[in-house]
Amino acid sequence: PSPADTTYRRALGLPLELVPEQNPYYLRPGAALTVRVLHLGQPVPGALVQVWDASPPAATKPGTIVAPPSHFSTRANNSGRVLLRVPGIGPYLVAVSLMEAAPAGLISRADWLSTWATLTFAGPATPPGLGKGYFSK
């Protein structure tokens, strides 16, 4: 994607969304990524956000067992945002779920309504002028 492309930060109007405020493909390891948590277009203060980082170890010898992805959880602030540090090249999986009492139309078949959203990305791509990125061909 072009550095001028802002499609990544556009909310799509889904019931639950994770919307990055920076282009995750242009973040360098160690950079911060702010993600908005939206439910029906509104911020979700206190939402529990989980992050899995499957970045490969710096040096892996043949035959070495690679550790499983690292995982941590955080909560959205009062404006529905989380600040994440991106320590490696990924790939990353960011997930949030929202549990609500089932609406009247479903109450005979369900007690709860569970809505999920995920954001996945890897990289970072190298900005123009700095050579090839990790996933460049």
trRosetta pair geometry for C-beta under 8 A, 3 or more apart (Angstrom, degrees):
i j d omega theta_ij theta_ji phi_ij phi_ji
1 5 4.7 -99 178 51 105 147
1 7 7.6 -124 -145 41 137 112
1 8 7.5 97 140 -40 171 115
1 23 6.9 -144 93 -159 133 134
1 25 6.0 108 38 62 112 151
1 125 7.6 160 42 28 75 160
2 5 4.5 113 62 -22 83 100
3 23 7.2 -158 -135 39 55 159
3 26 6.1 87 -111 -93 87 156
3 127 6.1 44 -76 -135 133 96
3 128 6.9 -105 -13 5 124 103
5 8 7.2 83 121 -9 94 92
5 23 7.4 92 80 -103 85 138
6 9 5.6 -49 -180 38 81 107
6 10 7.0 97 127 -40 81 94
7 10 5.7 -52 -160 11 44 119
8 20 5.6 -30 152 66 107 110
8 23 5.2 123 39 -112 155 71
8 24 7.1 -163 -170 10 147 81
8 25 7.9 -155 -77 8 153 100
9 19 6.1 81 -155 169 50 98
9 20 6.2 -90 -91 88 72 63
9 21 5.8 65 -123 -125 120 36
9 22 7.9 55 -74 -39 118 13
9 23 7.8 -80 -35 -68 98 65
10 19 7.4 -130 81 -144 18 120
11 17 5.7 126 -141 93 86 162
11 19 5.2 -51 -81 -78 76 150
11 36 7.7 -63 -75 89 109 131
11 38 5.7 -2 -126 42 131 167
11 41 6.4 111 143 -119 150 71
12 17 6.4 162 37 -106 85 141
13 41 6.6 -2 -118 -69 60 103
14 17 5.0 121 58 -67 104 99
14 117 7.0 130 107 -105 132 116
15 39 6.9 -1 161 -153 62 67
15 40 6.3 -8 -146 -66 55 68
15 115 5.2 -104 116 -151 126 144
16 37 7.8 -13 -168 -171 85 81
16 38 7.2 163 -153 88 40 57
16 39 5.3 -7 -102 -105 75 74
16 44 7.9 13 -136 -35 91 151
16 96 6.6 -143 165 96 122 106
16 97 7.8 61 144 -133 167 32
16 98 5.5 -171 -97 7 141 124
16 115 4.5 139 -12 134 132 116
16 116 6.8 -178 76 104 139 8
16 117 4.2 -140 116 -32 94 118
17 36 7.7 15 105 99 94 89
17 37 7.5 164 85 -153 53 39
17 38 4.6 -7 57 59 98 102
17 117 5.4 -173 -108 -140 20 154
18 35 5.3 -2 -174 178 92 122
18 36 7.4 156 -157 76 42 50
18 37 6.2 -13 -102 -100 67 65
18 49 7.6 116 -112 -129 121 117
18 94 5.6 176 173 109 161 116
18 95 7.9 -103 -37 -113 149 20
18 96 6.0 145 -68 10 109 117
18 117 5.0 162 -14 127 89 118
18 118 6.9 -38 20 175 134 10
18 119 4.1 -109 96 -30 129 119
19 35 6.7 146 70 -163 38 67
19 36 4.5 -18 61 57 98 101
19 38 6.2 23 -2 -1 118 120
20 23 7.2 113 114 -102 130 21
20 24 5.4 -92 -134 -37 169 100
20 33 6.0 -40 -141 -176 109 107
20 34 7.3 119 -159 81 59 52
20 35 5.3 -37 -96 -102 58 78
20 36 7.9 -165 -77 16 10 74
20 119 6.6 139 -41 -168 100 151
20 121 7.8 14 -44 -24 154 151
21 33 7.7 153 48 -175 77 60
21 34 4.2 -16 37 82 126 103
21 35 7.0 -149 -2 -84 83 27
21 36 6.6 92 -52 -24 98 96
21 81 7.7 4 -23 -134 135 119
22 26 7.5 -116 161 68 94 96
22 27 6.3 88 120 -71 125 107
22 31 7.8 -117 113 144 157 125
22 32 7.9 101 14 99 149 64
22 33 5.6 -125 54 -127 111 68
22 34 6.5 92 -5 33 95 79
23 26 4.6 42 92 21 110 108
23 27 7.4 -174 92 -31 59 80
24 27 5.6 -38 -151 5 45 119
24 33 5.8 30 -101 -122 89 141
24 86 7.3 160 -148 -93 89 154
24 92 7.5 -114 -174 50 141 132
24 119 7.9 138 -22 155 155 116
24 121 4.0 61 107 125 140 167
24 123 6.6 148 133 27 74 129
24 124 7.5 -133 156 -107 54 86
25 121 6.4 -121 -62 -167 70 118
25 123 4.4 152 -141 -66 55 158
25 124 6.1 126 176 -150 35 66
25 125 4.6 19 164 7 95 110
26 123 7.3 -40 -44 145 23 155
26 124 5.9 70 -155 -170 11 114
26 125 6.0 -38 -83 62 58 90
26 127 5.7 62 -147 -72 106 91
27 31 4.1 -147 -167 72 95 138
27 33 5.9 -50 -78 -69 162 103
27 86 5.1 65 126 57 139 154
27 123 7.0 107 49 88 74 122
27 124 4.9 -146 70 -94 51 133
28 31 5.0 104 56 -30 66 118
28 124 5.7 -98 -88 37 34 155
29 86 6.4 -120 -128 117 42 82
29 87 5.9 22 -168 165 90 32
29 88 5.4 13 -123 -114 117 23
29 89 6.4 -49 -69 -56 110 60
29 124 7.2 -144 -37 1 60 112
30 85 6.9 -22 -155 -172 36 99
30 86 7.1 -41 21 78 14 65
30 87 6.1 47 -77 -124 51 49
31 85 7.6 163 89 -151 28 59
31 86 5.4 -10 65 48 75 108
31 124 7.8 49 24 -59 133 151
32 83 5.6 -11 -169 -173 118 96
32 84 6.8 143 -159 75 62 42
32 85 5.9 -40 -99 -96 67 57
32 86 7.3 167 -107 5 15 85
33 83 7.5 151 76 -159 41 48
33 84 4.7 -24 63 66 92 98
33 85 7.9 159 18 -99 78 10
33 86 5.4 64 -14 -38 115 116
34 81 5.5 -4 -172 -171 101 118
34 82 7.2 164 -151 81 54 43
34 83 5.4 -22 -98 -101 76 69
34 84 7.7 171 -85 19 26 74
35 49 7.2 146 84 -150 129 157
35 81 6.9 150 76 -154 41 65
35 82 5.2 -14 58 58 93 92
35 84 6.4 21 -1 -1 112 118
35 94 6.3 -150 -95 159 175 160
35 119 6.7 -155 -136 30 137 161
36 43 6.7 -85 -165 -109 97 86
36 80 5.7 46 -161 115 75 101
36 81 5.5 -36 -97 -95 61 76
37 43 6.8 76 76 -156 69 60
37 44 4.4 -74 118 48 109 107
37 47 4.3 -129 131 51 163 154
37 49 6.5 -134 -68 -71 132 117
37 76 4.7 -96 25 -77 131 149
37 80 4.8 -132 61 -177 78 91
37 81 7.4 -173 10 -86 78 25
37 82 6.9 56 -26 -11 109 102
37 96 5.5 146 -128 -105 120 175
37 117 7.9 156 -140 64 79 138
38 41 5.7 -4 177 -132 121 16
38 42 6.3 135 -154 59 76 25
38 43 6.4 -47 -100 -88 64 36
38 44 6.7 175 -111 -12 13 95
38 80 6.6 80 -77 156 53 147
39 42 5.9 -36 68 63 69 82
39 44 4.9 79 -8 -69 109 116
39 47 8.0 165 -32 -82 113 134
39 98 5.9 90 -102 -77 132 167
39 115 7.6 110 -128 88 101 144
42 80 7.6 171 141 -56 55 158
43 76 7.4 -173 -180 155 92 139
43 79 5.5 -83 -151 172 164 45
43 80 2.6 -154 -165 -7 92 138
43 81 7.5 -42 -139 -32 121 67
44 47 4.0 55 114 -47 116 124
44 76 5.9 86 91 54 76 158
44 80 4.9 91 39 -124 46 107
44 96 7.7 132 76 168 147 146
44 98 7.0 -102 -135 -92 153 125
45 76 6.0 -144 -139 104 29 104
45 77 6.9 -50 -133 123 80 34
45 78 4.8 8 -122 -136 126 39
45 79 7.1 60 -87 -8 91 13
45 80 5.7 -78 -61 -65 50 65
46 75 5.4 -17 -151 -178 44 119
46 76 6.1 -38 21 62 13 84
47 75 6.6 154 72 -156 37 66
47 76 4.2 32 41 6 87 124
47 80 6.8 43 6 -141 119 74
47 82 8.0 -95 77 -43 97 115
47 96 5.4 21 160 -153 123 130
47 98 7.2 -46 -126 -82 107 93
48 73 6.0 -7 -172 -172 93 117
48 74 7.9 156 -153 84 52 30
48 75 5.8 -34 -95 -99 52 77
48 96 6.8 152 83 -135 54 77
48 97 7.7 -22 73 47 99 73
49 73 6.8 153 81 -157 46 64
49 74 5.5 -23 65 68 96 77
49 75 7.0 151 15 -108 83 23
49 76 6.3 93 -22 -49 117 82
49 82 4.9 -87 39 -39 156 164
49 94 6.4 -3 -178 -173 106 94
49 95 7.2 155 -159 78 59 40
49 96 5.0 -33 -103 -81 71 99
50 71 6.7 -4 -176 -168 99 98
50 72 7.5 178 -151 94 60 34
50 73 4.9 -29 -100 -100 72 83
50 94 7.4 161 84 -155 48 46
50 95 5.0 -19 62 62 96 92
50 96 7.4 165 18 -78 73 47
51 71 6.9 162 86 -150 52 52
51 72 5.6 -10 58 61 98 76
51 73 7.4 171 16 -89 73 33
51 74 7.3 11 -3 10 114 102
51 84 6.0 144 -88 -132 157 132
51 92 6.5 -21 -165 -166 93 105
51 93 7.2 158 -154 83 45 54
51 94 5.3 -9 -104 -105 79 74
51 95 7.8 178 -78 21 36 69
52 69 4.5 46 179 134 99 139
52 70 7.2 159 -154 81 53 43
52 71 5.1 -16 -101 -98 73 83
52 92 6.8 154 81 -157 57 53
52 93 4.4 4 51 53 106 100
52 95 7.9 24 -1 1 99 109
53 69 5.8 165 74 -169 38 92
53 70 4.8 -12 57 58 100 94
53 71 7.6 -169 19 -73 72 37
53 87 6.8 34 -160 47 162 99
53 88 6.2 112 177 41 120 111
53 90 6.7 -98 -146 -113 72 55
53 92 5.6 -14 -103 -104 64 82
54 69 4.0 -50 -82 -97 74 110
54 90 6.7 37 57 179 74 50
54 91 5.2 -1 56 60 110 75
54 92 7.4 -169 20 -79 77 34
54 93 7.7 46 -12 -4 108 96
55 87 7.0 -124 13 91 158 85
55 88 2.9 46 -129 106 168 146
55 89 5.4 122 -127 47 102 63
55 90 5.7 -13 -75 -49 82 11
55 91 7.8 173 -69 23 53 31
56 60 6.1 -76 176 -21 110 134
56 66 6.7 -54 -136 -141 78 135
56 88 7.8 -175 42 170 45 142
56 89 7.7 -18 28 55 81 111
57 60 5.1 117 62 -65 105 91
57 66 6.6 -154 -3 -134 106 87
57 67 7.1 92 -54 20 112 102
60 64 5.1 -150 -168 65 78 132
60 66 6.1 -8 -126 -88 139 100
61 64 4.7 100 60 -32 75 121
67 70 7.8 31 122 -57 120 78
69 93 7.9 32 165 24 164 108
74 82 5.4 123 101 -148 121 122
74 84 7.3 -172 30 -88 148 81
75 82 7.4 -173 110 -97 20 107
76 79 7.9 -119 165 76 98 46
76 80 4.9 0 167 -151 139 37
76 81 6.0 122 -155 49 88 18
76 82 5.2 -79 -97 -52 63 87
77 80 7.3 -60 67 9 61 15
77 81 5.4 -18 38 60 103 77
77 82 7.3 160 -8 -83 79 45
84 94 7.2 -92 -57 -102 165 129
86 90 7.4 -29 -162 -53 105 98
86 92 7.0 -73 -128 -53 96 151
86 124 7.7 89 130 -54 141 110
89 122 6.6 39 148 -174 76 81
89 123 6.4 -128 -163 102 76 28
89 124 6.6 -116 -130 1 72 57
89 134 5.2 113 -150 -80 140 175
90 121 6.2 -76 -139 105 172 63
90 122 3.8 -155 99 -121 123 64
90 123 6.3 34 30 28 127 50
91 120 6.4 14 176 -174 114 96
91 121 6.9 -179 -150 98 77 29
91 122 3.7 -51 -95 -77 77 111
92 119 7.9 -4 111 108 101 83
92 120 6.6 174 88 -147 59 52
92 121 5.6 -6 53 60 101 73
92 122 6.8 166 11 -81 70 57
93 118 6.2 -24 -167 -163 88 114
93 119 7.7 148 -159 78 42 49
93 120 5.3 -11 -103 -100 67 89
94 118 6.6 145 79 -160 54 58
94 119 4.3 -11 59 58 109 98
94 120 7.5 -169 22 -73 71 40
95 116 6.8 -16 -165 -167 99 99
95 117 7.2 163 -150 87 54 50
95 118 4.8 -16 -99 -103 80 83
95 119 7.8 -162 -69 24 42 64
96 116 7.3 160 86 -152 49 54
96 117 5.3 -5 58 57 92 94
96 118 7.9 180 22 -80 61 43
97 114 6.1 -7 -175 -170 115 92
97 115 6.8 157 -158 82 62 46
97 116 4.8 -21 -102 -99 86 76
97 117 7.8 176 -83 20 43 62
98 114 7.4 155 78 -154 49 46
98 115 4.7 -12 56 60 99 98
98 116 7.9 -167 20 -73 68 35
99 112 5.5 -19 -164 -169 95 126
99 113 7.4 148 -156 75 47 49
99 114 5.5 -13 -102 -102 73 75
100 112 6.9 138 73 -160 37 72
100 113 4.9 -22 67 60 91 99
100 115 7.5 14 8 2 107 106
101 111 7.3 -64 -144 166 65 61
101 112 6.6 -70 -118 -109 30 57
101 113 7.3 19 101 13 21 91
102 106 4.2 -114 -179 93 113 108
102 107 5.1 158 98 -86 115 56
102 109 7.8 -165 -170 71 156 67
102 110 4.4 152 -96 97 146 91
102 111 5.7 -174 -8 155 118 11
102 112 5.8 -83 -46 -56 84 5
102 113 5.1 126 -106 -38 56 88
103 106 5.5 73 59 20 72 100
103 107 7.3 -110 102 -41 32 85
103 113 6.5 26 -10 -39 80 145
104 107 5.7 -30 -144 -11 34 120
106 109 5.5 -78 -168 57 68 96
106 110 4.8 -20 154 43 110 107
106 113 6.7 100 67 -74 155 104
107 110 7.2 -85 -111 65 21 59
107 111 7.8 51 -142 -106 61 38
110 113 6.8 93 119 -71 136 63
122 134 7.9 -107 147 91 93 129
122 135 6.8 99 110 -52 106 139
123 133 6.6 -30 -158 175 87 131
123 134 6.3 145 -167 44 41 117
123 135 6.4 -76 -110 5 60 120
124 133 6.6 -105 116 -151 56 117
124 134 6.9 96 59 9 40 116
125 133 3.8 -41 -153 -111 50 172
125 134 7.4 -112 -95 34 37 77
125 135 6.5 -61 -91 47 78 100
125 136 7.0 102 -142 -54 83 92
126 130 4.7 -133 173 87 109 106
126 131 5.7 -39 134 78 162 65
126 132 6.2 105 31 130 137 19
126 133 3.6 -164 2 -78 78 75
126 134 7.5 131 -33 -11 91 61
126 136 6.9 -49 26 -25 104 132
127 130 5.4 61 66 12 74 123
132 136 3.8 -142 -164 73 92 143
133 136 4.5 115 48 -27 72 104
